[in-house]
């Protein structure tokens, strides 16, 4: 097994983030993270040849969130974000 961080990595984190269901590709080609992860979320990847169980990614659909937020193309006011337990 090998750990990959943003500073020292042999793999691309963005495609793996999307495959893990933690984000989706935006219309400008950037990864939009699940809203409940927060803006300070950082990825770390562990590669291994050990067999692992695979589950389904969570579909949080950021496009529907923007539609529900009033189609704010530039920014969404903080009061429009879904409330989460902190």
Phi and psi in radians as a Rosetta constraint file:
Dihedral C 1 N 2 CA 2 C 2 CIRCULARHARMONIC -2.410 0.35
Dihedral N 2 CA 2 C 2 N 3 CIRCULARHARMONIC 2.356 0.35
Dihedral C 2 N 3 CA 3 C 3 CIRCULARHARMONIC -1.566 0.35
Dihedral N 3 CA 3 C 3 N 4 CIRCULARHARMONIC 2.417 0.35
Dihedral C 3 N 4 CA 4 C 4 CIRCULARHARMONIC -2.163 0.35
Dihedral N 4 CA 4 C 4 N 5 CIRCULARHARMONIC 2.111 0.35
Dihedral C 4 N 5 CA 5 C 5 CIRCULARHARMONIC -1.887 0.35
Dihedral N 5 CA 5 C 5 N 6 CIRCULARHARMONIC 3.059 0.35
Dihedral C 5 N 6 CA 6 C 6 CIRCULARHARMONIC -1.106 0.35
Dihedral N 6 CA 6 C 6 N 7 CIRCULARHARMONIC -0.541 0.35
Dihedral C 6 N 7 CA 7 C 7 CIRCULARHARMONIC -1.419 0.35
Dihedral N 7 CA 7 C 7 N 8 CIRCULARHARMONIC -0.511 0.35
Dihedral C 7 N 8 CA 8 C 8 CIRCULARHARMONIC -2.470 0.35
Dihedral N 8 CA 8 C 8 N 9 CIRCULARHARMONIC 1.678 0.35
Dihedral C 8 N 9 CA 9 C 9 CIRCULARHARMONIC -2.481 0.35
Dihedral N 9 CA 9 C 9 N 10 CIRCULARHARMONIC 2.516 0.35
Dihedral C 9 N 10 CA 10 C 10 CIRCULARHARMONIC -1.868 0.35
Dihedral N 10 CA 10 C 10 N 11 CIRCULARHARMONIC 0.109 0.35
Dihedral C 10 N 11 CA 11 C 11 CIRCULARHARMONIC -2.246 0.35
Dihedral N 11 CA 11 C 11 N 12 CIRCULARHARMONIC 2.768 0.35
Dihedral C 11 N 12 CA 12 C 12 CIRCULARHARMONIC -1.520 0.35
Dihedral N 12 CA 12 C 12 N 13 CIRCULARHARMONIC 2.171 0.35
Dihedral C 12 N 13 CA 13 C 13 CIRCULARHARMONIC -1.326 0.35
Dihedral N 13 CA 13 C 13 N 14 CIRCULARHARMONIC -0.655 0.35
Dihedral C 13 N 14 CA 14 C 14 CIRCULARHARMONIC -1.040 0.35
Dihedral N 14 CA 14 C 14 N 15 CIRCULARHARMONIC -0.854 0.35
Dihedral C 14 N 15 CA 15 C 15 CIRCULARHARMONIC -1.087 0.35
Dihedral N 15 CA 15 C 15 N 16 CIRCULARHARMONIC -0.640 0.35
Dihedral C 15 N 16 CA 16 C 16 CIRCULARHARMONIC -1.220 0.35
Dihedral N 16 CA 16 C 16 N 17 CIRCULARHARMONIC -0.593 0.35
Dihedral C 16 N 17 CA 17 C 17 CIRCULARHARMONIC -1.082 0.35
Dihedral N 17 CA 17 C 17 N 18 CIRCULARHARMONIC -0.744 0.35
Dihedral C 17 N 18 CA 18 C 18 CIRCULARHARMONIC -1.210 0.35
Dihedral N 18 CA 18 C 18 N 19 CIRCULARHARMONIC -0.740 0.35
Dihedral C 18 N 19 CA 19 C 19 CIRCULARHARMONIC -1.111 0.35
Dihedral N 19 CA 19 C 19 N 20 CIRCULARHARMONIC -0.529 0.35
Dihedral C 19 N 20 CA 20 C 20 CIRCULARHARMONIC -1.372 0.35
Dihedral N 20 CA 20 C 20 N 21 CIRCULARHARMONIC -0.134 0.35
Dihedral C 20 N 21 CA 21 C 21 CIRCULARHARMONIC 1.425 0.35
Dihedral N 21 CA 21 C 21 N 22 CIRCULARHARMONIC 0.286 0.35
Dihedral C 21 N 22 CA 22 C 22 CIRCULARHARMONIC -1.588 0.35
Dihedral N 22 CA 22 C 22 N 23 CIRCULARHARMONIC -0.169 0.35
Dihedral C 22 N 23 CA 23 C 23 CIRCULARHARMONIC -2.837 0.35
Dihedral N 23 CA 23 C 23 N 24 CIRCULARHARMONIC 2.954 0.35
Dihedral C 23 N 24 CA 24 C 24 CIRCULARHARMONIC -2.316 0.35
Dihedral N 24 CA 24 C 24 N 25 CIRCULARHARMONIC 2.749 0.35
Dihedral C 24 N 25 CA 25 C 25 CIRCULARHARMONIC -1.322 0.35
Dihedral N 25 CA 25 C 25 N 26 CIRCULARHARMONIC 2.254 0.35
Dihedral C 25 N 26 CA 26 C 26 CIRCULARHARMONIC -1.506 0.35
Dihedral N 26 CA 26 C 26 N 27 CIRCULARHARMONIC 3.069 0.35
Dihedral C 26 N 27 CA 27 C 27 CIRCULARHARMONIC -1.206 0.35
Dihedral N 27 CA 27 C 27 N 28 CIRCULARHARMONIC -0.290 0.35
Dihedral C 27 N 28 CA 28 C 28 CIRCULARHARMONIC -1.801 0.35
Dihedral N 28 CA 28 C 28 N 29 CIRCULARHARMONIC 0.173 0.35
Dihedral C 28 N 29 CA 29 C 29 CIRCULARHARMONIC 1.527 0.35
Dihedral N 29 CA 29 C 29 N 30 CIRCULARHARMONIC 0.151 0.35
Dihedral C 29 N 30 CA 30 C 30 CIRCULARHARMONIC -1.743 0.35
Dihedral N 30 CA 30 C 30 N 31 CIRCULARHARMONIC 2.794 0.35
Dihedral C 30 N 31 CA 31 C 31 CIRCULARHARMONIC -1.481 0.35
Dihedral N 31 CA 31 C 31 N 32 CIRCULARHARMONIC 2.198 0.35
Dihedral C 31 N 32 CA 32 C 32 CIRCULARHARMONIC -1.695 0.35
Dihedral N 32 CA 32 C 32 N 33 CIRCULARHARMONIC 2.074 0.35
Dihedral C 32 N 33 CA 33 C 33 CIRCULARHARMONIC -1.356 0.35
Dihedral N 33 CA 33 C 33 N 34 CIRCULARHARMONIC 2.695 0.35
Dihedral C 33 N 34 CA 34 C 34 CIRCULARHARMONIC -0.946 0.35
Dihedral N 34 CA 34 C 34 N 35 CIRCULARHARMONIC 2.339 0.35
Dihedral C 34 N 35 CA 35 C 35 CIRCULARHARMONIC -1.043 0.35
Dihedral N 35 CA 35 C 35 N 36 CIRCULARHARMONIC -0.443 0.35
Dihedral C 35 N 36 CA 36 C 36 CIRCULARHARMONIC -1.460 0.35
Dihedral N 36 CA 36 C 36 N 37 CIRCULARHARMONIC -0.107 0.35
Dihedral C 36 N 37 CA 37 C 37 CIRCULARHARMONIC -1.419 0.35
Dihedral N 37 CA 37 C 37 N 38 CIRCULARHARMONIC -0.547 0.35
Dihedral C 37 N 38 CA 38 C 38 CIRCULARHARMONIC 1.558 0.35
Dihedral N 38 CA 38 C 38 N 39 CIRCULARHARMONIC 2.870 0.35
Dihedral C 38 N 39 CA 39 C 39 CIRCULARHARMONIC -1.299 0.35
Dihedral N 39 CA 39 C 39 N 40 CIRCULARHARMONIC -0.273 0.35
Dihedral C 39 N 40 CA 40 C 40 CIRCULARHARMONIC -1.702 0.35
Dihedral N 40 CA 40 C 40 N 41 CIRCULARHARMONIC 0.185 0.35
Dihedral C 40 N 41 CA 41 C 41 CIRCULARHARMONIC -1.134 0.35
Dihedral N 41 CA 41 C 41 N 42 CIRCULARHARMONIC 2.248 0.35
Dihedral C 41 N 42 CA 42 C 42 CIRCULARHARMONIC -2.127 0.35
Dihedral N 42 CA 42 C 42 N 43 CIRCULARHARMONIC 2.501 0.35
Dihedral C 42 N 43 CA 43 C 43 CIRCULARHARMONIC -1.638 0.35
Dihedral N 43 CA 43 C 43 N 44 CIRCULARHARMONIC 2.644 0.35
Dihedral C 43 N 44 CA 44 C 44 CIRCULARHARMONIC -2.463 0.35
Dihedral N 44 CA 44 C 44 N 45 CIRCULARHARMONIC 2.425 0.35
Dihedral C 44 N 45 CA 45 C 45 CIRCULARHARMONIC -2.126 0.35
Dihedral N 45 CA 45 C 45 N 46 CIRCULARHARMONIC 2.429 0.35
Dihedral C 45 N 46 CA 46 C 46 CIRCULARHARMONIC -2.071 0.35
Dihedral N 46 CA 46 C 46 N 47 CIRCULARHARMONIC 2.109 0.35
Dihedral C 46 N 47 CA 47 C 47 CIRCULARHARMONIC -1.732 0.35
Dihedral N 47 CA 47 C 47 N 48 CIRCULARHARMONIC 2.453 0.35
Dihedral C 47 N 48 CA 48 C 48 CIRCULARHARMONIC -2.690 0.35
Dihedral N 48 CA 48 C 48 N 49 CIRCULARHARMONIC 2.804 0.35
Dihedral C 48 N 49 CA 49 C 49 CIRCULARHARMONIC -1.786 0.35
Dihedral N 49 CA 49 C 49 N 50 CIRCULARHARMONIC 0.164 0.35
Dihedral C 49 N 50 CA 50 C 50 CIRCULARHARMONIC -1.294 0.35
Dihedral N 50 CA 50 C 50 N 51 CIRCULARHARMONIC 2.357 0.35
Dihedral C 50 N 51 CA 51 C 51 CIRCULARHARMONIC -1.154 0.35
Dihedral N 51 CA 51 C 51 N 52 CIRCULARHARMONIC 2.423 0.35
Dihedral C 51 N 52 CA 52 C 52 CIRCULARHARMONIC -2.377 0.35
Dihedral N 52 CA 52 C 52 N 53 CIRCULARHARMONIC 2.647 0.35
Dihedral C 52 N 53 CA 53 C 53 CIRCULARHARMONIC -1.311 0.35
Dihedral N 53 CA 53 C 53 N 54 CIRCULARHARMONIC 2.529 0.35
Dihedral C 53 N 54 CA 54 C 54 CIRCULARHARMONIC -1.974 0.35
Dihedral N 54 CA 54 C 54 N 55 CIRCULARHARMONIC 2.320 0.35
Dihedral C 54 N 55 CA 55 C 55 CIRCULARHARMONIC -2.049 0.35
Dihedral N 55 CA 55 C 55 N 56 CIRCULARHARMONIC -3.108 0.35
Dihedral C 55 N 56 CA 56 C 56 CIRCULARHARMONIC -1.613 0.35
Dihedral N 56 CA 56 C 56 N 57 CIRCULARHARMONIC 2.490 0.35
Dihedral C 56 N 57 CA 57 C 57 CIRCULARHARMONIC -1.181 0.35
Dihedral N 57 CA 57 C 57 N 58 CIRCULARHARMONIC 2.735 0.35
Dihedral C 57 N 58 CA 58 C 58 CIRCULARHARMONIC -1.469 0.35
Dihedral N 58 CA 58 C 58 N 59 CIRCULARHARMONIC 2.232 0.35
Dihedral C 58 N 59 CA 59 C 59 CIRCULARHARMONIC -1.659 0.35
Dihedral N 59 CA 59 C 59 N 60 CIRCULARHARMONIC 1.731 0.35
Dihedral C 59 N 60 CA 60 C 60 CIRCULARHARMONIC -1.701 0.35
Dihedral N 60 CA 60 C 60 N 61 CIRCULARHARMONIC -0.119 0.35
Dihedral C 60 N 61 CA 61 C 61 CIRCULARHARMONIC 0.698 0.35
Dihedral N 61 CA 61 C 61 N 62 CIRCULARHARMONIC 1.471 0.35
Dihedral C 61 N 62 CA 62 C 62 CIRCULARHARMONIC -1.112 0.35
Dihedral N 62 CA 62 C 62 N 63 CIRCULARHARMONIC -0.415 0.35
Dihedral C 62 N 63 CA 63 C 63 CIRCULARHARMONIC -1.124 0.35
Dihedral N 63 CA 63 C 63 N 64 CIRCULARHARMONIC -0.715 0.35
Dihedral C 63 N 64 CA 64 C 64 CIRCULARHARMONIC -1.162 0.35
Dihedral N 64 CA 64 C 64 N 65 CIRCULARHARMONIC -0.638 0.35
Dihedral C 64 N 65 CA 65 C 65 CIRCULARHARMONIC -1.067 0.35
Dihedral N 65 CA 65 C 65 N 66 CIRCULARHARMONIC -0.760 0.35
Dihedral C 65 N 66 CA 66 C 66 CIRCULARHARMONIC -1.132 0.35
Dihedral N 66 CA 66 C 66 N 67 CIRCULARHARMONIC -0.696 0.35
Dihedral C 66 N 67 CA 67 C 67 CIRCULARHARMONIC -1.087 0.35
Dihedral N 67 CA 67 C 67 N 68 CIRCULARHARMONIC -0.768 0.35
Dihedral C 67 N 68 CA 68 C 68 CIRCULARHARMONIC -1.214 0.35
Dihedral N 68 CA 68 C 68 N 69 CIRCULARHARMONIC -0.387 0.35
Dihedral C 68 N 69 CA 69 C 69 CIRCULARHARMONIC -1.520 0.35
Dihedral N 69 CA 69 C 69 N 70 CIRCULARHARMONIC 0.126 0.35
Dihedral C 69 N 70 CA 70 C 70 CIRCULARHARMONIC 1.601 0.35
Dihedral N 70 CA 70 C 70 N 71 CIRCULARHARMONIC 0.431 0.35
Dihedral C 70 N 71 CA 71 C 71 CIRCULARHARMONIC 0.972 0.35
Dihedral N 71 CA 71 C 71 N 72 CIRCULARHARMONIC 0.774 0.35
Dihedral C 71 N 72 CA 72 C 72 CIRCULARHARMONIC -1.327 0.35
Dihedral N 72 CA 72 C 72 N 73 CIRCULARHARMONIC 1.832 0.35
Dihedral C 72 N 73 CA 73 C 73 CIRCULARHARMONIC -1.330 0.35
Dihedral N 73 CA 73 C 73 N 74 CIRCULARHARMONIC -0.436 0.35
Dihedral C 73 N 74 CA 74 C 74 CIRCULARHARMONIC -1.707 0.35
Dihedral N 74 CA 74 C 74 N 75 CIRCULARHARMONIC -0.937 0.35
Dihedral C 74 N 75 CA 75 C 75 CIRCULARHARMONIC -2.646 0.35
Dihedral N 75 CA 75 C 75 N 76 CIRCULARHARMONIC 2.799 0.35
Dihedral C 75 N 76 CA 76 C 76 CIRCULARHARMONIC -2.023 0.35
Dihedral N 76 CA 76 C 76 N 77 CIRCULARHARMONIC 2.188 0.35
Dihedral C 76 N 77 CA 77 C 77 CIRCULARHARMONIC -1.054 0.35
Dihedral N 77 CA 77 C 77 N 78 CIRCULARHARMONIC 2.538 0.35
Dihedral C 77 N 78 CA 78 C 78 CIRCULARHARMONIC -0.967 0.35
Dihedral N 78 CA 78 C 78 N 79 CIRCULARHARMONIC -0.567 0.35
Dihedral C 78 N 79 CA 79 C 79 CIRCULARHARMONIC -1.198 0.35
Dihedral N 79 CA 79 C 79 N 80 CIRCULARHARMONIC -0.219 0.35
Dihedral C 79 N 80 CA 80 C 80 CIRCULARHARMONIC -1.532 0.35
Dihedral N 80 CA 80 C 80 N 81 CIRCULARHARMONIC -0.240 0.35
Dihedral C 80 N 81 CA 81 C 81 CIRCULARHARMONIC -1.211 0.35
Dihedral N 81 CA 81 C 81 N 82 CIRCULARHARMONIC 2.521 0.35
Dihedral C 81 N 82 CA 82 C 82 CIRCULARHARMONIC -1.098 0.35
Dihedral N 82 CA 82 C 82 N 83 CIRCULARHARMONIC 2.466 0.35
Dihedral C 82 N 83 CA 83 C 83 CIRCULARHARMONIC -1.281 0.35
Dihedral N 83 CA 83 C 83 N 84 CIRCULARHARMONIC 2.508 0.35
Dihedral C 83 N 84 CA 84 C 84 CIRCULARHARMONIC -2.363 0.35
Dihedral N 84 CA 84 C 84 N 85 CIRCULARHARMONIC 2.690 0.35
Dihedral C 84 N 85 CA 85 C 85 CIRCULARHARMONIC -1.226 0.35
Dihedral N 85 CA 85 C 85 N 86 CIRCULARHARMONIC 2.271 0.35
